[in-house]
Amino acid sequence: MKKLIFDDKILTGAQLKHALLTDFQDMTTTPTGPQIQQLCLNVPKYGNDVEEVDELTARVLEAVCLELPTYKNTRYGRGPIGGIFQASTTTVSSNTPFGIITGSLPDGRPGGMSLSDGQSPMRGTDTKGPTAAVKSVSHCKNLILSEGSLYNLKLLPQDLRD
């Protein structure tokens, strides 16, 4: 969003919002929904060791981690543990059902597709190799994830050949 709307001014917020609400399918707009999706897919992504992108990701994660504990849960006032929500990136396998009920996203992901797992880059968007992905993840302040974090580094057999 930052690059397409604010930096390069290729899209307006209203254009992106409409494309998201129509799952990038509206062919009557200029640019069309599929064209907007391609623009979204082609901006720099987390997981490729791009300083600006990684810092934005880290800032958003930190904001969530600081905000979440300000809300009370159903255990509040009922014992020595619990009472407030805590942040975690340990999705394990919930990223798939959560993705099913999540609409289109500004990264170009269509509605209904599984989300990334934990702090891992979105599947297929980390194109600069495993070292770049690890460097991107290292920007996140894991100490503030009081409920833990998950990062899956997946390698294909052909990645391990000579």
Secondary structure by P-SEA (a helix, b strand, c coil): ccccccccccccaaaaaaaaaaccccccccccaaaaaaaaaaccccccccaaaaaaaaaaaaaaaaaaaccccccccccccccbbbbbcccccaaaaaaaaccccccccccccccccccccccccccccaaaaaaaaaaccccccccccccccccccccccc
